[in-house]
Amino acid sequence: MGPGREPLEMASTSLSDSFRFTKLNGSNYAIWCQHMKATLQARYLWLVVSGDETKPTAPADAKPTQADELTAWKADRKEYLDWLQKDQAAQGLMKGASDPAQWPHISTATTSKEMWEAWEKLYVKNQQALNVHYWFEDPYTRKYDESTPMADHIATMLDIGQKITGAGETLPDVHIARALVLSLPRTQTWEFVKTLLFSKETLTTEVVATELTAHATRAEREKSNESVLYAASKRRQQKGKGKPKFPRKGNPSRMIFVATATNKGIG
């Protein structure tokens, strides 16, 4: 909590400032949750939603009669009410940032944390459970396009593996490593690289990524050198154009002699 600021004061920024992003509508959760989290963080409410700031124990309803007990009771009550106010503010912000059609999904939630988790389960965990089946297929069907950087291709394949494991499935590293090799084009050069990689005792994504990056770098360097040589050759050809060319028919010295002799009346 910011020093000297009350919970409701921290969340008192106008609601119009809170919703400068599209409300949760069932198809935009991925971007909505990022905006919503930032909004809650800016209002010092995210720790309540995330559960890092836990709900204090509610104090007894009856006020103690003893002075020392009353002081402790008031402190506990203030702490409890502060947390409750922040939680209610977070709930209001999230509900206001979602379409009414999304409210039934959080009808049983009693705290902002439960609201967040209900939407997360609906749009992330449940969807991951469906997507994971297709993610298993993706590594072995994806092919490397030589017009794209090798680093991007490797990153994409590694990301698929992370999605699968992130969904709670088990995926040995060797599967992504093997899929990376099999994604290479069926050309003579790449077939040699495949053979080289598959002959290694240990096949890991690190080994494959290092080898493919090195090979792609060499190929790009060779391609660049060929372009430079070709350009230099074209420049030499251009320089050769436009130079005067002497006729090659006959012997030039003989032609000069005949012309001289004729002028002198010889022959």
C-alpha positions in Angstrom: 0.0 0.0 0.0 1.3 3.5 -0.8 2.3 5.5 2.2 -0.5 7.7 3.6 -3.1 6.5 1.2 -6.4 4.8 2.0 -7.6 1.8 0.0 -10.6 3.6 -1.5 -8.5 6.6 -2.3 -6.1 4.4 -4.2 -9.0 3.0 -6.4 -10.8 6.3 -6.7 -9.6 7.2 -10.2 -12.6 7.7 -12.5 -13.9 4.5 -14.0 -13.6 6.0 -17.5 -9.8 6.0 -17.0 -9.9 2.3 -16.1 -11.5 1.1 -19.2 -9.5 2.4 -22.0 -9.4 -1.1 -23.3 -12.0 -3.4 -24.7 -14.1 -5.1 -22.1 -13.8 -8.9 -21.6 -16.2 -10.4 -24.2 -15.3 -14.0 -24.4 -12.8 -13.8 -27.3 -10.2 -11.3 -26.0 -9.1 -12.7 -22.7 -5.4 -12.9 -23.6 -5.1 -9.1 -24.1 -7.8 -8.2 -21.6 -6.0 -9.9 -18.7 -2.9 -7.9 -19.3 -4.7 -4.6 -19.4 -6.8 -5.6 -16.4 -3.7 -6.6 -14.4 -2.0 -3.3 -15.2 -5.1 -1.4 -14.1 -5.2 -3.2 -10.8 -1.5 -2.8 -10.2 -1.7 1.0 -10.8 -4.4 1.1 -8.1 -2.4 -1.0 -5.6 -5.1 -3.7 -5.8 -3.2 -6.5 -7.6 -1.7 -8.1 -4.5 -5.2 -8.7 -3.2 -6.3 -10.3 -6.5 -3.2 -12.4 -6.8 -3.5 -13.6 -3.3 -0.1 -12.3 -2.1 -2.0 -10.0 0.3 -4.1 -12.5 2.2 -7.4 -11.9 3.8 -6.9 -11.1 7.5 -9.0 -12.9 10.1 -12.2 -11.0 10.9 -12.2 -9.6 14.4 -15.0 -10.4 16.9 -18.2 -8.5 16.5 -18.4 -7.4 20.1 -16.1 -4.7 21.3 -13.8 -5.7 24.2 -14.2 -3.7 27.4 -10.6 -3.8 28.5 -8.6 -0.9 27.2 -5.6 -2.9 25.9 -7.9 -5.5 24.2 -9.9 -2.7 22.7 -6.8 -1.1 21.1 -5.8 -4.4 19.6 -9.4 -5.1 18.4 -9.5 -1.7 16.6 -6.2 -2.3 14.9 -7.4 -5.8 13.7 -10.7 -4.4 12.6 -9.0 -1.6 10.6 -6.7 -4.1 8.9 -9.6 -6.3 8.0 -11.8 -3.5 6.7 -8.9 -2.1 4.6 -8.4 -5.4 2.9 -12.1 -5.8 2.4 -12.4 -2.4 0.8 -9.5 -3.2 -1.5 -11.1 -6.5 -2.5 -14.4 -4.9 -3.1 -12.8 -2.2 -5.2 -11.0 -4.8 -7.3 -14.2 -6.8 -7.8 -16.0 -3.7 -9.0 -13.2 -2.8 -11.4 -13.1 -6.2 -12.9 -16.8 -6.5 -13.2 -17.1 -3.1 -14.8 -14.4 -4.1 -17.3 -16.4 -7.1 -18.5 -19.5 -7.6 -20.5 -22.6 -8.7 -18.5 -22.5 -11.9 -20.5 -19.3 -12.8 -18.6 -20.8 -12.3 -15.2 -22.4 -15.8 -14.9 -18.9 -17.3 -15.0 -18.1 -15.6 -11.7 -21.5 -15.9 -10.0 -20.1 -18.1 -7.2 -17.0 -16.0 -6.6 -16.9 -14.2 -3.3 -13.5 -12.5 -3.6 -11.6 -10.7 -6.4 -9.1 -13.6 -6.4 -11.8 -16.1 -7.0 -13.2 -13.9 -9.8 -9.8 -13.8 -11.5 -9.2 -17.5 -11.2 -12.7 -18.3 -12.6 -12.0 -16.4 -15.8 -8.5 -17.7 -16.0 -9.7 -21.3 -15.7 -12.4 -20.7 -18.3 -10.2 -19.0 -20.9 -6.7 -20.3 -20.3 -6.7 -23.7 -18.6 -9.8 -25.1 -20.3 -8.6 -23.9 -23.7 -5.1 -25.2 -23.1 -6.6 -28.6 -22.4 -8.1 -28.5 -25.9 -5.2 -26.9 -27.7 -2.6 -29.2 -26.3 -3.7 -32.0 -28.6 -3.0 -29.9 -31.6 0.3 -28.6 -30.1 1.6 -32.2 -30.1 1.0 -32.4 -33.8 2.5 -29.0 -34.7 6.2 -29.8 -34.2 6.2 -32.7 -36.6 4.2 -30.9 -39.3 5.9 -27.5 -39.3 8.6 -27.0 -42.0 11.5 -24.6 -42.1 11.2 -21.9 -44.8 14.6 -20.8 -45.9 13.3 -17.3 -46.5 12.9 -16.8 -42.7 15.7 -16.5 -40.2 16.7 -19.8 -38.6 16.6 -18.2 -35.2 12.9 -17.4 -35.6 12.2 -21.0 -36.7 14.0 -22.4 -33.7 12.2 -20.0 -31.3 8.8 -21.1 -32.7 9.5 -24.8 -32.2 10.8 -24.2 -28.7 7.7 -22.1 -27.9 5.5 -25.0 -28.9 7.3 -27.3 -26.5 6.9 -24.8 -23.7 3.2 -24.5 -24.4 2.8 -28.3 -24.1 4.7 -28.5 -20.9 2.9 -25.4 -19.6 -0.4 -27.2 -20.1 0.8 -29.9 -17.7 1.8 -32.5 -20.3 5.1 -34.3 -20.4 7.3 -33.7 -23.5 10.8 -35.1 -23.5 13.3 -32.6 -24.9 14.4 -35.1 -27.6 11.0 -34.9 -29.3 11.4 -31.2 -30.0 15.1 -31.7 -31.0 14.0 -34.5 -33.4 11.2 -32.4 -34.8 13.6 -29.5 -35.5 15.8 -31.8 -37.6 12.9 -33.3 -39.5 11.5 -29.8 -40.3 14.5 -29.1 -42.5 14.1 -29.1 -46.3 14.8 -32.2 -48.4 17.8 -30.8 -50.1 21.3 -32.3 -50.5 22.8 -29.7 -48.1 20.2 -30.1 -45.4 20.1 -33.9 -45.7 23.8 -33.9 -44.9 23.0 -31.8 -41.8 20.3 -34.2 -40.8 22.6 -37.1 -41.0 25.2 -35.3 -39.0 22.7 -34.5 -36.2 21.0 -37.9 -36.1 24.5 -39.6 -35.8 25.1 -37.8 -32.5 24.9 -39.9 -29.3 22.9 -37.3 -27.5 20.3 -35.3 -29.4 19.0 -32.2 -27.5 17.4 -29.0 -28.5 20.5 -27.1 -27.4 22.7 -29.3 -29.7 20.4 -29.0 -32.6 19.8 -25.3 -32.2 23.5 -24.6 -32.1 24.3 -26.7 -35.2 21.4 -25.3 -37.2 22.3 -21.7 -36.3 25.9 -22.2 -37.3 25.0 -23.8 -40.6 22.5 -21.1 -41.4 25.1 -18.4 -40.6 27.7 -20.1 -42.9 25.1 -20.4 -45.7 24.2 -16.8 -45.3 27.8 -15.7 -45.4 28.5 -17.8 -48.5 25.5 -16.3 -50.2 26.6 -12.8 -49.3 30.1 -13.5 -50.7 28.6 -14.8 -54.0 26.6 -11.6 -54.3 29.7 -9.5 -53.8 31.6 -11.5 -56.4 28.7 -11.3 -58.9 28.4 -7.5 -58.4 32.2 -7.1 -58.9 32.0 -9.1 -62.1 29.1 -7.0 -63.4 31.1 -3.8 -62.7 34.1 -5.1 -64.7 31.8 -5.9 -67.6 30.3 -2.5 -67.5 33.8 -0.9 -67.5 34.7 -2.9 -70.6 31.8 -1.5 -72.6 32.4 1.6 -74.8 36.1 1.1 -75.5 37.1 1.5 -79.2 37.7 -1.8 -81.0 40.1 -2.1 -84.0 39.0 -4.2 -87.0 40.6 -7.6 -87.0 40.4 -8.3 -90.7 43.8 -8.2 -92.5 47.2 -7.2 -91.1 47.2 -3.5 -89.9 50.9 -3.1 -90.8 50.3 -4.6 -94.3 47.4 -2.2 -94.9 49.5 0.8 -94.0 52.3 -0.4 -96.3 49.9 -0.8 -99.3 48.3 2.5 -98.7 51.8 4.2 -98.6 53.0 2.4 -101.7 49.9 3.4 -103.7 50.3 7.0 -102.8 53.9 6.9 -104.1 53.0 5.2 -107.3 54.6 2.0 -106.4 53.2 -1.3 -107.6 
